[in-house]
Structure formats: structure tokens, C-alpha cells
């Protein structure tokens, strides 16, 4: 039989036995001895307390009336003995008391009377002496006192109250004194009380009050009631005793019945306990151990039984298997979630997941960092609840699109976030359930702001680099052509000079010669411009103050540009110095000013301004032709016709001009660009059609002061520049120039050793080192650098003077640098007179 049926049977018998037991209890409950005895005791106690209260209340009422009386109040103050004898003795006799005391507020006795002898009264006063020391303290919080005093085998009931005037019915004021009375509990009074409560014995007990419940087996028919009495410090109670034999008879009968019922219940409970132990407790214990140890070893025997516990054991076994599988799956799931979360948080792109209502389900760390939001601020919310209205509206538009098209979207988006414009590259992908229902959207975004900025900057830099490369290419071409032209111009001008200075002059030939020389000079001017543009022009830089030079130039240029145009100069009061070629700076100013003049056909103001500027790395990043450092800036501004963007890009190109034919060569601004670049600076142009133009020249600040001279303007003829057979080593790779110079020097009585390259010159120098008195060398030679070779020669033969020539300049050909080393420099194309003058000067210096 299954355990459920055993439980039903047990419950039936248990209910039957309990019903029988309670029937017996209900039938004989009115005869229950303990209940009867307890009720009897309560009645005796109530009787005793009622009798005591009746006697005490009468005395209490009279005392309280007397102590609330103006005459009693005055008596304590005046101590009128006649009044006390008449009134207090009447009180004394009316309530049948044994003693009466009156004390003033200082606890001094005012009046005393008693029915007993004086010895007993005196002893009782001494017995109550505790009131003297503690009277005022007690009555400061209490109005009335009632207590029992035990003295010499006798008990006295003591009553006391404070004395107040009639008007003080609430007894607020301090008392004027205290009234006490005492009643002795003698045999007469005790017999009276015993008859009232039908007690067999009444006795006073001095000690702690105890009230134990009635116990028939311990006390039998003897009933005892302990009734507490009010006392002071020591406890007092009354012990009331009586005998009732009916308790014994009923107790024996009831005990027999209860014994039988108890025996039957005990046997049934023992039997049921054994059944429960083997059929329920032991199986449950094994199941409990299996659950604790998560092992099925304990329940193998149970699982084979055909009972509820067998079914439970099999279910537990299946549960353990399923739980183990679930734990494995849960561990795998947690690991996968942790990996997924770590992977998402380590991806530098913003990633998020939304449900079909547009609420955020998941975001990664990059999302939080970019938008400066925490996960709690985003999860479970829509775009409008997270972002400002403008951004939320943008995001919602694309969210609605993907819900409609139900396919992946990729796009670039521009938003204003944290007061900055931000560009995002975004990818939105719809998420579908197994049945094809759209359940959400996943998004990925990448901040491409810097990429956008870099692209724009890269395009701008590419344009600038293209322009620079184009100008550099043109410059190299122009420089090479100008260099060759200068060699040929040197030959043309040289032979022209030889013809011009011949003794016998043909007038017609002289006229032709003049045209040749004029053409050569104009060609020289053009080649100078080409060299300036290509930054190959030979310069002679010195430390100058640009403000001073501009003041002087303003006086010169102003009359040349007409009356309808005015130059307004705005100098910086503390402008730094620059290291530059004064003549070329003048050319920059002339060219820029004339350019502004041509841009204002109706007249106006041309603004010159200077200031100190500091160029930082940020500026250099946007302008690749610039270098960081301290510069002076010279600007020329006008309000002329301005230029289109396409024209502005070509403004520094050589031979590019917007002027009519015959009104410009297109070299003015190209020359400015070349001169500035050769001075390690740069020039910028800003212009808008109808708004005018501003050209700004940046030149590096220099602190070194270098003084320089100029070529002598002394005019001499060939006869005055004759030599005295001095030996000159001449190095020149261009044959026509070499032949011209050699022939000229020989005509003027110099011995010349001409060489076409450094190798030949080195050999000739070794052979004639004792006789050579001057060396003339071109700088650019086919097998090396002439300046470096002359430095080598000067170190080996410091006594030989050296003259260098060149029609081409690069980073090493600077007049200031050459002359600082003790060499003389004659630029090409030179005149024969100029060359002979330099030769004569250097030889004469060496002779001195």
C-alpha cells in the first residue's frame, strides 16, 4: 500500500482518538480539579482584597478630607492644642484606629495620640522613624501613602497624606505638613477576615511575595492563596489556607481516564512513528543526502520501489542529469556572453542593438565614450530620450528607413555633438526572427571626422604642392636657360667692348655697336628676372631695417604711380631686422606696388604694413612651404578689381598675365616669388573679385649685422688697367668666355694660363705655383665646384688672391659668404672693364 493510504489511515485514527479525548475533556471540564481550585483561590483572594479595600478606603477618604482643610493647614502652623484635641481625637475614634501623628514640613512632630500605652506608641514611632528621613522626598511626588509595618509579632496598617489649604484643590503648592494614622491587625480583625473568606487559616508572611499555580499532585486538597500587601522596603503578604476533600476524589477519577487515553495515544504514536521512520523518514533522509551531495548513489534502492518515493527518486535522478546539462550549457553561455561583451568593448567602433520599438538593448564601451553617456542612461530608452532633439530626429529618420526597406544601410552622417561638427560612417542591419519577423536593428558607427578633415587638407596640400612643383620646375628651366644666356651675353658684351675701345673708331660701326650693347643689356635684364624667379640670382644680403627702407622707397615710388593713388604706410613700431639683399627687396616692393596700381584703374589707396609674426607648427601643417620661427611680414593691400580663384592659382607663374598685350611681361610676381624664396621666406596672395587683393611677404628675422660695400664706380680705360706680365691662372669651362677673357688679359699685358676644368687647373697650379699671382675661376665647373676648389687652394697657398665668377646661384653662392672668406666675386655677365678693374685691385692689394 502506498504511503498516501498510510497517511489517510493514520489521520483517521488520530482524528478518532482526539475526538474521544476532547469529548471526555468537555464532559468533565467543570469538575477539573485544577481549574476548580484555581477559581476557588481567586475567589478567596478577591474576598480578602475586597474586605481589606473596604476598611482601607474608609480611612483613606477621611484622611484625605482632613488633610484638605484650611483649619488643619492652620493647625500645623499655629499648633492649637484645643482644636487638635477636639477635632483630631474625634477623627481618631470615628475610624477605630490605634495611633495618629501630625508632622510639619520640617518633619517635626506636632501632635500624637493613641489607644495603646505610651511604650507601645513610642516603639511604634521609632518603628516608623524611616518617615522622618524620607518623608519629604517621598511626598514630593506622591500625595498619599498606605503600607504595612511588622513590629514585635504584630502588624500595623499605616496611612499618610500631605496637608494643603482648601483653595489648593489640585495640591500644587508645597504642603504645610503630614498626617499619619496606624491600625493594628489584632486577633479580632484577623478572625473577622477569616470568616469572610471561609479560610481555615490566615497568617502574615514577611518576605518576597510568591504566587505559584495550583498543583493537585503536589498539594492534594490543600489550597493556598498568597495575597500581597502594600509595604515599605520589606515585602508582606497574607497566606490563606483551606482544605477540600472533593478534589482528591475527582482527581483520582480523572487521572484514571486520562491514563487510559494517554496509553492508547502513546501506543498509536509509537506505531505510527515506526511506520513513518521506515516508510518516510529514512527515504527522505536518503533523498536529502542525494540532494546535498548531488549524487544518486543513496537513492538507487529507492528508485526501484513502486511508491511515491520511487517516483520522486527517479525524478530527482532525471533532474540531476538535466541540471548537469543545464549547468554545462549555462557555463558555456556565460563564457560566450563574456567573450562577446569583451569583444564588443574592445572594438574601437561604436556598436549598439535596438528592439523593434527603437529602444536600446545593448551598447559597447566605444559608444559610451563617444557620446559621453553611461550604460544606465541609454539601455531601455529611445533616441529622443537619450540625445538632443536635432540628433535624435536625424537618427530616427534612418531608423525608420531601415524598418521600411528591411535591408542593410550604409551612409555618412554629419551631426553637431558637444558643440563640434562630427562626421560618422554608419552601418544599420535589420535583425529577423526565424519566422521572418523584424525584431530589431544592430548598428555600427565610426568617427571619420579627422579623416574628412585630413582629406580636405590633403586636397589643399596637393594643390599647393602641385603649384610649388610646377614653379620649381619652371624655375630650374629658367635658371638653366639664364645661366647659358649669361655666358653668351658675357661674350657678346666682351667683344663689343673690345671693338668699342679700339683706337681707330668708325662712326657708323660705333652706332651699330651701341645697338648691340643695348640689346645685350636688355637681355641681361631679362635673364636677371629669370634667375630671380628661379632663385638662382646672386644676392648680396646685409642686415637691414625694412621700415627704414620702405620710408625711403615711399618717397621714390609715390611720384611714379600717379596722383590718384596714394601709398599709406603702417609700420610696426618695433620691427625686427632682416638679412636680405637691399636691391632685391626694392624690386619686391616695386613689383607688388605696381601690381596693386594696375588693379586700381580708378585710383585709391595702397596699404603698406609691417609687423612681427610667430609661425607655429599648425600654420606649417596647413602651408607646406612655411617653416616655424620668427618672421617679419610685409603686406601690400589694395581695393582693386581682385582675382578669380583660377587666376589666383597661377598668379606666381612666369609669363602669366591678365594685362593686355604690350602692357606686361608676366614676370613681376614670379620675380617676387623667386626673390622671397631665395631669402628663405614665402609670399601669399589673397583676393576676391571686386574686393581687392593682399600680398604678404614673410622674411626670417636675423640678428647678425653684416656690413658690405658696393662695386667701385671708378671709371678707368684699358690703358690705365694694364698689367706688368703678372701670371694669372684662369679656369672657365665655356670656351667662348674663356677665349674672350684670355685674349683681353693678354692684350693688357698679363700672362694667362687658361684651364677648362679643375683637373687641368690643379695640374697647372702644381707646375707654376711659384709664379702664379692671381687665380680667376668660375664656380660651376664640369668636374666639381669652383668655390670648394678655391677654398682648398687658399688653404694650401694663402698668398695667392682669388676672383670668382658665375652667372648662376644656388645655396652655396652668396656674395656675403664668398667675400667673408677673402675672395672677390664678379657676377656674369660682366664687362671687360669691370673684370680688369677687379684684377688690378686684387694684384695691387697683394703687392702691398
Buried (B, 14 or more C-beta within 10 A) or exposed (E): EEBEEBBEEBEEEBEEBEEEBEEBBEEBEEBBBBEBBBEBBEEBBEBBBEBBEEBBEEBBEBBBEBBBBEBBBBBBEEEBEEBBEEBBEEBBEEBEBBBBBBBBBEBEEBBBBBBBEEEBBEBBBEBBEEBBEEBBEBBEEEBEBBBBBBBEEEBBBBBBBBBBBEEBEEBEEEBBBBBBBBBBBEEEBBEEBBEBBEBEEBEBBEEEBEEEEBEBEEEBBBBBBBBBBBBBEEBBBBBBBBEBEEBEEBBEEBEEBBEEBEEBBEEBBEEBEEBBEEBBEEBBEBBEEBBEEEEBEBBEEBBEEEBBBBEBBBEBBEEBEEEEEEEEEEEEEEEEEEEEEEEBBEEEBBBBBBEBEBBBBBBBBBBBEBBEBEEEBBBEBBBBEBBEEEBBEBBBEBBEEBBEEEEEBEEEBEBEBEEEEBBBBBBBBBBEEEEEEEEBBBBBBBBBBEEBEEEEEEEEBEEBEEBBEBBEEBBEEBBBBBBBBBBBBBBBBBBBBBBBBEEEEEEEEEEEBEEBBEEBEEBBEBBBBBBBBBBBBBBBBBBBBBBEBBEEBBEEBBEEBEEEBEBEBEBBEEBBBBBBBBEBBBBBBBBBBBBBBBBBEEEBEBBBBBBEBEBEEEEBEEBEBBBEBEBBBBBBBBBBBBBEEEBBBBBBBBEBBBEEEEEBBBBBBBBBBBBBBBBBBBBBBBBEEEEBBBBBBBBBBBEEEEEBEEEEEEEEEBEEBEBEEBBBBBBBBBEBBBBBBBBBBBBBEBBBBBBBBBEBBBEBBEEEEEEBBBBBBBBBBEEBBBBEBBBEBBEEEEEBBBBBBBBBBBEEBBBBBBBEEEBBBBBBBBBBBBBBBBBBBBBEEEEE
